[in-house]
């Protein structure tokens, strides 16, 4: 009986610490993923002299799409590896289609044809965070200042 009480007390101390460690690790992984994906967008821009566009929206429009809408970031257009075509890190490219954050929710690219100042557009990468629900409105996303537990990374404000 005493050993069960002691075991219960130890579990009460150990498990919250493990949970906090796992939560912190997932947050760090999501932040790193966002940075690597943004890097791929910039490499595409540098190599192709244009930003990647969603396959179902060849013009920049205001929309939210997961990364499967941007196949040039995952594979070359013919499905093979292309040295000139930037691709996602293997862990993200092969893990799920579309690539998901550490909490199992697809990363989302938010494109804005025009910004909220009416003069510029933008691309922002978003993770819904631990709860899996996007809590940010478009203006918060556009300004890369997400609400709740969402994570956002600005890709560009210059779509030219």
N, C-alpha and C positions, 0 to 999 in steps of 0.2 A: 504494500500500500504506500509506504513511504517512498519507494523507488518510483512508483507511478507519479506521485506528486512532484518529485524532483525532476523526473523526465518532462512532465508537463510544464514546469517552471522554466526549464532550459529551452524547450521548444518555443515558449512565449518570448524568449530573448533572441533566439537564433533566427527564427523565420521572418520577423519584420526586417531584420538586417539583410537577409538574403533577398527579400522582396524589393527593398530599396536599391540594392546593388543591381538587380535585374532591370528594374525600371530605369535607373541611371544609364546602364549599358545600352538599353534600347533607344533611349533618347540620343545618346552619343552616336549610335549607329545611324539613326535617321538623319541627324545633322550631317554626318559624313556622306551618306547617300545623296542628300540634297546637293551638297557641294560638288560631288562627282558628276551628277547628272547635269548640273548647271555648266560645269566644265565641258561636257560633251556638246552642249548647245553652242558654247563659244568656239569650240574646235570646228564644229560644222560651219559656223559663220565665217571663221577664218579660212577654211579650206574651200568652201563653195561660194563665198561672197554673198550669202543670204542666210537668213534664219530658217531652221527647219519649220515646215508648216504641217498641220494635221492633214492626213490623206483625204479626209472628207470635207475639208475646208481650205482649198488652195489659196484663198485670200485670207488675210488676217481679219478675223471677226471676233467679237466678244463671245467667249465660250470657255467651258471647262472640259478638258479631255484627259483621259489617262494616257500613259506613255505608249500604249499599243497604237495610238493614232499617229505616232511619230516613228514609223518603222526604220527610218534611216538612222536613228540613234541606236537601234538594237542590232540590225543587220544591214548589209548593203542591199540595194534595191533588187538585185538578182538572187538574194538569199545567201550569198557567199560572204566570206570575210573580205573586206576591201581596205587596203592600207590607207587610202585617202579618206575613207568614210569613218568618222569617229563613232565608236560604239560604247555602250555601257560596260562597266566592269562585269566580268563573267558572272560574279555572284548575283548581280541584278538581272542580267540578260537571260540567264538560264533558270533562275529560281522560280519565277511565275510569269505568266503572260496575262496581263501587264505586270511590270515590276511593282512589288509591294513594299510598304514600309515594315518595320519590325513588328508592328501590331496586326499585320495581315490586310491592310487597306491599300489599294492602289495609289501610287503617287499621282498627282493631278497637275497638269499644266494649265494655267489660267492665262488666256490671251485676251488682250483688250485692244480693240481696233482704235479706240481713242481713250485717253485717260480721263480722269474726272475733271481735269482742267480744260478739256475739250481740244487740246493741241497735240497730244502725243499718246501713243499706245504703249503697250508693255507686255512682257511675259514674266510670269511669276510661277515658281514651282511650289507645290503645297503638299504637306502630309496632314492628314486629319488627326494625327496624334493618338494617344493611348485609347481614347474612347471611340475612335473610328468614325466620328461625326464631324463634319466641317461646321465650325461655329462662327467662322468669319464671314462678314458680308463682302461684297465685291470691292468696296472702297478700302476696307482693311487689307484685303488681299493685294489690291493694286499698290498700296503703299508699303507692302511687305511688313505689315504690323498685325499679325494674326491675333484673333481672339481665342480665349479658352486655352485648350492644350494643343491647338493647331501649330504647325511649324511651317514657315514660309521662307523661301530664298528667292531674291530678285534675280532674274536672268538678264533683262535689259529694259530700259525705257526708250531705247532708240531702235525702232524696228526697220530702219532704212539700211 
